């Protein structure tokens, strides 16, 4: 598939009487890594299950290169959805799992998988159910990276991995997308570690898309003001303050919005420190239940 495009248009999903997803509209393009962020229960995994054709939307449409992938065998094979799997009864070895995957994923690269097993330090010929939780997670990650699927989805795939394994996975995400450009979706709670991987950020909240933006644009949504309490309080009094932190005589306000030139000049004249927000800070504050900041 050349220059794959995934489009979701006004998609909603009802399960029994519950509206789980509502009016989801997204567009994703080949060669980009998308960070899917949301609190527990926001609907991230449910959205990913729609993309992977595990479910069909109640309303709206999902298309890959203009075609509906649901029950479309050729298109469904182009999507690889990696999520936490119970391997307690899996007696096959990781390498056998890869060979099995190769049977229905034509683009699966067994040689690359072997190199990844070596990089992760995973024994290829030991029964998968005898591997540690972190090693089993790495097996999932390897299958996704080596699949070369035009749409590759990792749903909390680093759960259980230790820090070196997670870092190795992040390096390989960049490498894999350079080797074989695809649409790559990473759903994660470890936002601070993965921030540098994302080309675009998608935030889902209460079953709705709050935002889809390039990460540099998203991070321009807010800033932090730090300085003497009275000066900071006066400076931010008419702004949308997301959070406030005091340390002795110093105050740090997290603000949603942009500063104009006059505000920038005022900050400089009052010797206030203005710094950008980190992705995790902004995501947490945008999706928490609003309270009055005192």
C-alpha positions, 0 to 999 in steps of 0.5 A: 500500500503506497501512501496509506491514509486512515480516515475516521469520519463522525464515527460513534460506537454504542455498546448496549445502551452506553455511548462509548465513542461519540463523533470521532473524526481523525485523519492519519497519514503514512510515515507519521507516529501518532501519540494517542493519549487519554485517561483510563476509560477515555475510550483509547482501546475501544477506538483502536479496536475500531481501527483494527476492525474488531468492531464496526462503528454504530454510526460514521465511517472508517476507511483505509485508502477510501475503503471500509476495512471491516470484514475486508480480508485484504485490508484487515491484513494491513493493520497490526494491533499489538496489545497486552496478551495472556501468554500463560498457555503459550508453549510456542517459542517467540520465533515460532510465533513470528513464523506463524505471523509471517504466514498471514502477514506477507511483509513480516521480516523474519531477519529483522525480528531475529535482530530485535530478539538479540537487541532485547536480549530475548531467548528465541527458542524458549517457550513464551509462557516461561518468559518474564512479563517484560520479555513477553511484552518485548515479544509483542513489540518485536512482532509489531515492529517486524510486521511492516504493516502499513498501520501498526498499533501499539496499545500500552505495549511497554507494560512490564518492560524495564527501562533499558527495554523501553528505551530500546523499543523507542529507538526501534520505533524511529528506526522501523518507521524510517526503514518502512514508513507506515502509520504508527499509533502509540497508546500510552500512559508513559507520556514523558518517555515517549514525547519525542517519538510523536509527530502528532498528538491525539487526545481523547477524553470521555469518548470524544476527540479533544484535539489532534495536532502536530506536537509542536503546535500542541505544546504551544497551547500553554506555558509556565510562569515562575517568579515572586508570588505577588508578581505571578498572581498579578500577571496571570489574574486574567489568564486561564490558570490550569494549575498553581504550585508554591514553593516558599516565596516563589509561585509557578502558574501553568497557563493555557493560552498564548502570550501577546507581545505586550504580555511578553514585555511585561513578563520581562520587565517583572523578571518572570521566567516563562517556560514551555510546558511538557506534553504530560503536564499539558495533557494531564491538566487539559483532561482533569476535572476543572477546579478553581485554582486558588 
